[in-house]
Amino acid sequence: MRRGARATLLVVWLLALAALGWMVAQRLKISTDLRSFMPAPTTPDQRLLMEQVGEGPGSRLLLLSISGAPDEKLAALSQGLLAALKKDPRYSQVVNGGFDLGALDSSLLPYRFLLSPTLDTQPLDEAYLADQLQQRLDDLSSPAASLLKGLLPRDPTLEVLKLAELWAPAKSPEVREGVWFSPQDEALLLVQTVAAGFDPGAQEQSIDGIRQAFAALPGSAAAKLDLSGPGYFSVVVGAQTRHQADWIGRISTVGFIALLLLAYRSFSSLLLGALPIASAALAGIAALTLAFPDVHGITLAFGFTLLGVAQEYPIRVLSHRRAGEDAVQSVRALWPLLLTAIASACIAYLAFYASGVNGLKQLAVFTIVGLLVAGFSTRYLLPHLLPRRVRDVAGMAWLARARRFVDQLPRPRWIPLLVAVAIVAMLALARGSFWQNNLAALTPLPQDLLQHDARLREALGAPDVRYLLVLQAPTEQGVLALSERLQPQVDALVAKHAADALELPSRYLPSIAVQRERQAKLPDRATLQHALDEALHGLPFRADLFQPFVDDVETARSLPPLTPERYAQTPLGQRLAAMLVERDGHWLGLGTVSGVHDVAALQSLGAGSHGSVRLLDLKAASESLVVDYRTRILQALLAASLLLVLTISFALRSVRRAWHVLAPMTLATFLVLAVERVIGIEISLFHLVALILAGGLGLHYALFFERDTGDPAEQRRTLHATIVCVLSALLVFGMLAWATIPVLRAIGLTVSLGVAFHFCLSILMAPHAAEE
């Protein structure tokens, strides 16, 4: 192609990439909800797990501590932060131990008589009122007088305070200066975010909002704010992963560029060889924006990793160039094998799509479209841009020596059998579980963060994120009634220290039946007024001071019972809404547990309930979900493997030739598993993803080593291309293998071992070497 035509093609290609980039920028919406990468739950417990991990109160709870200043200053900062966060719609509940009359708004204050358990044991008669008024008189001479003065006329029996005490955590911290304090002299707060716990992006915004609100408080510079909780942990892990991936990516990119420059001594070839990869990435993202409403960030991160297979396409073209031969002719000779490699890699990645998991389906679309675009642009566009004059790598002296060394290696026919026996032996000797079912083990947190979280949870009595007591009934009211019947048994178990606390839905809202029973016990206006007048004898209160109290009682006598829908309009209603959910035509009540000491005792609550009460272990449910997830992926991989065998056999027109390609890839894959198991690694979902990537790379090695042209120069070019591909893969994934983040380390180690084993076995089992 003439120079002018090449320039035109390059400009058109770059303009097309710019147009794709513009379209992607306009349409791309990034999602961070991790549930996109979880399979659809198939059991009730799994469905409940997915909801609770994302939306449950435990997952949305942030634990805050303020330290580094005197108590008075810390208390002022706590109150200031609480006031600021209550105005922010990103937070559904903020508590710090202070009395908050706003927890039950003014319009609902008359309902306090229906919500408080006082009337269950004590009527509003003269004796009770006299005792309460005498206590209020004593209270007015105490430090609490300023709080009571505004509340006393409307609530002389302090039902509001009784409700506040009832709704406070069962194991509350010490209160100083009107707010919670830890034994370490930290002011404590609990913040419940509106954002789902499974949405690290939204959690990061919520955490930033807390930090900004704290920084805006007067005197905050002299104090220290610390956070903990599931949402905070997800943000910390995400930041650590991004940081390590970024610096590893920068170092490996520089190393990759240096490697290619050393291999081809041509800066223009390097830049032009990057065009198919850039085209693949943009085309893959564009396909995602057309096929899905939003694209998960993990899809892009893993997609670019899996797209590493495509970097081999231009490398093959550059290494197989002959001096004086047009690049189009070189590619034409390579194309049948390249097309087979592309089709095989796409088939392997189809396993992700067949898994049925939305995130993996996105990953499949991204990588398959990317590989196809990279392959076809390498075949039909790149050769027309490459310079005419190139250095034939076959003439390199070191390469000739390397090829002679490779050809002289002994290759007995029993090598596959030996490797297979070694694999079986290593798998048999490996100790521990084969599979890693605990996802938490893949994102370990620094020990100091875990200790800080445990200490704050103990101080605040925050609910356990592992266990839930599930109550099931046909209706909402049925759940509340069941909760009320269960409460005495729960109180007994807490008294026996089976758990520090167990919070049931009826703690926040009694059933309609109980509300009506309490309502029936309220005296009429005349009876109450008479009892109040008698109780006031001898006390220094004005006779009309408690008229608002009498009015509230009269109002409460005719109120319709408070329902969850009406209650949801209050600040505490959101807490109740998280504890009452409708599923599959019935209602569930979710009781949160704090400080579990005797799991068997808690499980006994469901004895004889015929399934209406059960203790849900979210950890066990998550592990069962991971097992289901892995099973679906393995089934999809099995189907893809069978399809791959058929594809390779058809493309090579020979079962024997297909054996020389598939056997090294298969043995190398199982050898990686065996080695990782022997050194104590439990295989996770991320290892499976990495094995597929390593298999895609290894397939290229076997395909090109199997291709015996009888031309020693061409064999040297094949070795050169393969060495460059192997070194580039080891450079990138070898760096990942040294990462401290388990997910990155799992991918890096697995691909690095896979590349090494694939390379060695592809050479040792290549047919042309056996004929030497």
Summary of the structure (lengths in Angstrom):
residues: 772
radius of gyration: 34.5
end to end distance: 40.6
largest distance: 117.8
contacts: 2588
relative contact order: 0.13
helix: 67%
strand: 9%
